[in-house]
Amino acid sequence: MKAVILAGGFGTRISEESDLKPKPMIEIGGKPIIVHIMEKYAKYDINEFIICSGYMSKIIEDYFIKKIKDWEVKVVDTGINTMTGGRLKKIQKYIGNETFCFTYGDSLNNANISNIIKLHKQKKSLATVTTCHPSEKYGILKLKNDTVVKFEEKPERSNEWVNAGYFVLEPQIFKFIKNDSTIWENEPMKKLISLGQLTAFKHTGFYQAMDTISDKNYLEKLWNKGNAPWLIEK
């Protein structure tokens, strides 16, 4: 199984670091956050990666020119201004007819990927998304049992289930992505919801997105204390 990782955004809210490098290349504990994410997948024998780059793509390309462990890494420049769905669409030819994993290159959690894949297979849905209760406000997912029935992007309330990435997807989802301007979290996810084809994996453990410099410092602090919860699966 392959893992697709989004790594093309500008990272404007963490410009102290992203002016110099793409956000997924910002280091936690001396290595890029995207490598932490890849190491997590590798624990579950997922060693084939497709990185959807864009902003400062060459920095990512140069980093992964060298062989890392036994990973097979393909960096695809999906454009500077391409939206999340458009980036995913641009790597369709590398997926073929296989089920695949898909996540964001700027967040960490300790969800058990084997359990996410297992739930996806049990539900036989086109898509499964990892959900969690965040410490900050993100787009909210309304759930009925294990199925997502509604999605609201960043509403003004908290203590709800939110999109934490770590999707498992069937290749049929590509038909819901129109073009480069398609935002994965809007039309495609909402279409999957309307069809009853978006399953939720409810994760109650650690989750942290690296959106700001304070988020980066928090993750760095956990690492330096020897208390990196994303290394211990829930």
C-alpha positions in Angstrom: 0.0 0.0 0.0 1.2 3.5 -0.8 1.0 6.6 1.3 0.4 10.0 -0.3 1.4 13.1 1.7 0.5 16.7 0.9 3.5 18.9 1.1 2.8 21.8 -1.3 1.3 24.6 0.8 2.8 28.0 1.7 2.6 27.7 5.5 1.8 31.4 5.9 0.9 31.1 9.6 4.4 29.7 10.4 6.3 32.1 8.1 9.2 32.4 10.6 10.3 29.1 9.3 8.4 28.6 6.0 10.0 31.6 4.4 13.1 29.4 4.2 11.7 26.0 3.5 8.3 24.2 2.9 6.4 23.6 6.1 6.7 19.8 5.9 10.5 20.3 6.0 10.5 22.2 9.2 12.4 20.1 11.7 11.2 18.5 15.0 14.1 16.9 16.9 16.5 17.4 14.0 14.5 15.9 11.2 11.6 17.2 9.0 8.1 16.7 10.4 7.3 14.9 7.1 10.0 12.3 8.0 8.3 11.7 11.4 5.0 11.0 9.5 6.8 8.6 7.1 8.4 6.8 9.9 5.0 6.3 11.4 3.7 4.7 8.2 6.8 2.6 7.9 6.1 1.0 11.3 3.1 -0.5 9.5 5.1 -1.7 6.6 4.0 1.1 4.4 7.2 2.1 2.7 6.1 3.5 -0.7 5.5 7.3 -0.5 4.2 9.8 -3.0 4.9 13.4 -1.8 2.8 16.1 -3.4 5.1 19.1 -3.4 4.6 22.6 -4.7 6.0 25.6 -2.7 9.8 25.3 -2.7 9.5 21.8 -4.3 13.2 21.6 -5.0 14.1 21.5 -1.3 11.9 18.5 -0.9 13.2 16.9 -4.1 16.9 17.4 -3.1 16.3 16.0 0.4 14.8 12.7 -0.9 17.3 12.2 -3.7 19.3 10.2 -1.2 18.0 6.8 -0.2 16.3 6.8 3.1 16.1 3.4 4.8 14.2 1.0 2.6 11.7 3.6 1.5 10.6 4.2 -2.1 9.9 7.9 -2.3 8.5 9.8 -5.3 8.3 13.6 -5.1 5.7 15.0 -7.6 5.7 18.8 -8.1 1.9 19.5 -8.1 2.2 23.2 -8.6 2.5 26.3 -6.5 -1.2 27.3 -6.3 -2.9 23.9 -6.7 -5.5 23.1 -4.0 -5.5 20.0 -1.9 -7.8 18.0 -4.1 -6.0 19.1 -7.2 -2.7 17.9 -5.8 -4.2 14.5 -5.1 -5.6 14.4 -8.6 -2.2 15.0 -10.1 -0.8 11.8 -8.6 -3.7 9.6 -9.7 -1.6 7.8 -12.3 0.8 6.5 -9.6 -2.0 4.9 -7.6 -3.6 2.7 -10.2 -6.5 0.6 -8.8 -5.1 0.3 -5.3 -6.4 1.3 -2.0 -4.0 4.0 -0.6 -3.3 6.1 2.5 -3.4 9.9 2.3 -2.5 12.6 4.8 -1.2 16.1 5.5 2.5 16.7 5.8 2.2 19.0 8.9 0.5 17.1 11.7 1.3 14.2 14.0 -0.8 11.8 16.0 -0.5 8.4 17.6 -3.4 6.6 15.9 -3.0 3.0 15.0 -2.8 2.9 11.2 -3.5 -0.9 11.0 -6.8 -0.2 12.9 -7.7 2.6 10.5 -7.1 0.3 7.5 -9.0 -2.5 9.2 -12.1 -0.3 9.8 -11.9 0.9 6.2 -12.0 -2.6 4.9 -14.8 -3.6 7.3 -17.0 -0.7 6.3 -16.3 -1.1 2.6 -16.5 2.6 2.1 -14.7 4.7 -0.5 -13.0 6.8 2.1 -12.1 6.7 5.8 -10.9 9.7 7.7 -9.2 9.8 11.1 -11.2 12.1 13.5 -10.3 13.5 16.9 -11.2 16.0 19.5 -8.7 18.9 19.0 -7.3 21.4 21.3 -7.9 24.1 18.7 -10.7 24.8 16.2 -10.7 22.9 12.9 -13.3 21.8 10.4 -16.0 19.8 12.2 -17.3 16.4 11.2 -20.8 15.3 12.3 -20.9 11.6 12.9 -23.6 9.0 13.0 -22.1 5.8 14.4 -19.0 5.4 12.2 -20.2 7.4 9.2 -19.6 11.1 8.5 -22.9 12.8 7.7 -21.9 16.5 7.6 -18.8 18.6 7.3 -18.4 22.2 8.5 -15.1 24.0 7.8 -13.7 25.7 10.9 -16.9 26.7 12.7 -16.9 28.8 15.8 -17.2 26.0 18.4 -15.1 23.3 19.8 -15.3 19.9 21.5 -16.4 18.2 18.3 -14.9 15.5 16.0 -12.6 17.1 13.5 -10.6 16.0 10.4 -7.2 14.8 11.6 -6.0 13.5 8.2 -4.7 9.9 7.9 -7.2 8.9 5.3 -7.6 5.5 3.7 -9.0 5.9 0.2 -10.2 3.9 -2.8 -9.1 5.0 -6.3 -12.8 5.8 -7.1 -12.5 9.0 -5.1 -10.6 10.6 -8.0 -13.8 11.0 -10.0 -15.0 13.5 -7.4 -12.0 15.9 -8.0 -12.6 18.2 -10.9 -9.4 20.2 -11.4 -6.5 22.0 -9.7 -8.9 24.4 -7.9 -10.7 21.6 -6.1 -10.3 21.6 -2.4 -10.4 18.0 -1.1 -12.1 19.1 2.2 -15.0 20.8 0.3 -16.6 19.2 -2.8 -15.1 15.7 -2.7 -15.6 15.1 1.0 -19.1 16.5 0.9 -20.0 14.3 -2.0 -18.6 11.2 -0.2 -20.7 12.2 2.8 -23.9 12.6 0.7 -23.3 9.1 -0.6 -22.7 7.7 2.9 -19.2 6.7 1.8 -17.0 8.5 4.3 -16.2 6.4 7.4 -14.8 8.0 10.6 -12.0 6.4 12.6 -12.5 7.9 16.0 -9.1 8.6 17.5 -9.0 9.7 21.2 -5.3 9.9 21.6 -2.6 12.5 20.8 -3.1 14.9 17.8 -1.2 18.1 17.0 -1.1 20.1 13.8 1.9 22.3 13.2 0.2 25.5 12.0 2.1 28.1 13.9 5.5 28.6 15.5 4.0 27.9 18.9 2.8 24.5 17.6 6.3 23.8 16.3 7.9 24.8 19.7 5.4 22.6 21.5 6.3 19.6 19.4 10.0 20.3 19.8 9.5 20.6 23.6 7.8 17.2 23.7 10.6 15.7 21.7 13.4 17.2 23.8 11.7 15.9 27.0 11.7 12.4 25.5 8.0 12.6 25.6 7.0 12.4 21.9 3.5 10.8 22.1 3.2 10.3 18.3 5.8 7.6 18.7 3.5 5.5 20.9 0.4 4.2 19.1 -2.9 4.5 20.8 
